[in-house]
């Protein structure tokens, strides 16, 4: 059902303003369960909540909002784990790639020492720094070496390293892009997760606000309109809406 819920609300979720789609300040799994609990709790209070000004369509839509958020959260978690795994794999492969890069530069500078044109090309490749530059250098070095094998043979160069460099220059960009995805603020799946959460939270916050207003003197009912997660935190008085104070 969760995917169907998302499909039904996709347009509304996408329309959520990016500025309103903040990083969740509560574990999403907890927020989802609290939203489902709230939906079950408020059904018995329909008359009082509508009287307080609540648009009941928010309650009707809450199960679908919750289902959509649950679905997108699952997609994001899968995407996040893929990026996390890619970062670990990058950390394993990058040192060997940099070593190969440095070894090739070292060997080429020696092999091409008496050939100005090839020496200049090697020096040019050696300029620059960073992951992207290193990957491009592996491709350039592989091509330069394959095009000029004779000077390399004279120093007993291992020509299989050229194929290795070429293979890495093809595989590493994909791995690096996956590893960097988690760090990018414009990660599309993360934005979608934050929007789906914000869309669910809009309904939850409005239902709670009206419930706290309607039952401000009835703690037995009011307690169902307060986040248990926030209530247990020291900062609850700042982050959780409080009932109106009785005037003397």
Buried (B, 14 or more C-beta within 10 A) or exposed (E): EBBEBBEBBBEBBEEBEEEEBEEBEBEBEEBBBBBBEBBEBBEEBEEBBBEBEBBEEBBEBBBBBBBBBBBBBBBBBEBBEBBBEBBEEBEEBBEEBBEBBEBBBEBBBBBBEEBEEBBEBBEEBBEEEEBEBBBBBBBBBBBBBBEBEEBBEEEEBEEEBBEBBBEBBEEBBEBBEBBBBBEEEEBEBBBBBBBBBBBBBBBBEBBBBBBBBBBBEEEEBBBBBBBEBBEEEEEBEEEBEEBEEEEE
